[in-house]
């Protein structure tokens, strides 16, 4: 995946918005709404919570737009806002569920096999059980582990982008991701469905 770079068009849209052109912010929303919804959905597991948090993310961003620093990646700034809102929601709710999509190359061991027509009934049942075990294992992860897993494997962010979103060093991201994968694999192997 290519690293998302600060787009001059994003900076221009921010400047236009700050100058009072609301349609410029609508362009930013249209550009990033799927990305933010994807993050909030995977962190909450429910479409209604995800939609609320995505809308809240853009509302917060609009209100704080004057604090956006030129040269910073707009998408990273939005991810940070969205992730903080997800954290706040999780504190209030105390339970966060989400699921994983297709694996990123090299992480197939973290994903169950998806049932297909080519599988025997026994293989399809085993794949469904593995998927349920994975969901339970993910739900059992600590929030900081879940965040780094979602940002890397669902949102497909590069390590540097994750570091920017979480406000930590690149080395910290690598360590957290390594430990989170180990914990997830351990929880997966211990989970009975």
N, C-alpha and C positions, 0 to 999 in steps of 0.2 A: 504494500500500500504506500502511496506517495504521502509524504508529510504535508499537512495542510499549512499553507503559508499565508501570512498576512496579506490580504488582498487589498490592492489600492481601491478597488471598487467598494469594498466594505468600509474603508476609511472615508471615502467620499460620501457614501451613504450616511455614515455617522455624522459627518460635518453638515450634510444637508438637513438631517433630522434636527440637529442642534440649532440650525438656522430657522427652524420652524416648519420645515417641509415634512409633514407626517407621512406622506406617501413613501418617503425614503425608508422609514422604519418598517412600513408594510412590506417593502421589498426584502429587507433583512429577515423579517418573520417568514416570508414565503421561501426564502433561500434555506433557512435553518430549522424550520418547523419539524420536518421528518427526523432530522438528526436528534433534536431535543426530545421529541416524543419517544423515539427509540430508547434513549437513555432512561427516561422516566418510567416507561413501561417495563423495562427489564429490572429496574430497581424496585418497582411496586408490585408488578404482576397483575395489575388490574387496569383495564382501559380507562375507566372513569377517573381513577386516581392519577393515571399518567396524563390524561388530557388536562385535568385541573392543574397539575404541576407544570406541565408545558406552558399553559397559559400564564400561570403565575411567574414562570421564568421570564417570559417576554415582558410582562408587566414590570417586574423588578428591573430588568435590563433597561426598559424605557425610562423608568424613573431615575436610574443611576447612570444614564448614558453620558452625562457630563463628566463622570469619573472614569470613563473608558480611556485608557492610555494609548495614544497613537503609537504604532509600532508593535503593539501586542496583537495577537491573533484573536479576532472577534469570536471565532468558534470556541476557542479555549476559554475565553471570558464567559461565554454562555454556558459551557459545560460546568464551569465552576459554580455559577449561580444555580443551575439545575441540580447539581449534586448536593449543594448545601440545602436546597429546599427538600430534596429527597431525604437527607439526613434528619432534618427537622420533622418531617412527616413520620419517619421511622421511630423517632423518639416519642412522638405522640401516639403512634399506633402500636409500637413494640413488636410488630411482626411484619416482615417484608418477604414476599415471595416473588420470584421471577424465573424465567426459563432461558435456556441458551439456544441460539440458532446453530447453524452449521459451523463446524470447527474451522479455525484458521489453520493453515498448513503447519504441521508439526505439533498440533495439540489434540490430535484425534483421540488420544488416550483419555481425555477429559470428557468425551462425548459418547453416549451410547449409540449403538447402531440403529438407524431409523428403519422401521419395518417397511418392507417392500413386497411387491407381488412375487419376486424371485425367491423369497424366504419360505421355508417350511413353516407350518403353523407353530411349531415349537420355537423356532428361531424368532419369529415375530413376537411371540409372547415374551421371550427372554429380552428382546429389544425394548418392549414396552415396560417391563419391570426395571430394566436398567435406566430408562428415562425417568421413571418415578423415583428411583433411588437417587439419581442425580439431582432432581428437584429438591428432595428432602435434604441431601447433603449441602446444597447451595443455601437453603434456608437456614441451616444450622451454622453456617459460617458467620464469623464476626463481621460486623458492618464494614470495617476497613479492608477485610479480605474480599468480601463480596464486591466492594467498589472497584478494586484493582482488577478483579477478574472480569467484571462487566465492561469496564473501560477498555481493557485490552482485547478481549475475545468477542464481545458483542459490538462495541462501538469501533473496534479495530483501530484504536489510537496507537500511535507510536509511543515508545517509552518517554521521549522528551515531552510529548503532549500530555501524557498522564502526569508527569512531574509538574508541569505548569498548572494543570487542573487541580491537583491535590496540594500544590504549594510545597513540594518536597524536592529533594535532590534526585538526580537520575539514578544514583546508586541505591537510594532508598526505594525507589520504584522497583528496581531489579530484585532487591532483597524481599520486598513485600510480595511481589508476584511469585517468586520462587516459593516462599513460605505458604502463600495462599494456595498454590497448586498442590503442595504437599498435604496441607490440611484437607483440601477438597478430596484428594485421592484417598486419604485415610478415612474420612467421613463416608465417602462413597462405598468403600470396602466394608465398613461397619454397619451400613444401613440395611435393614431388612424391610421389604415391602410385602 
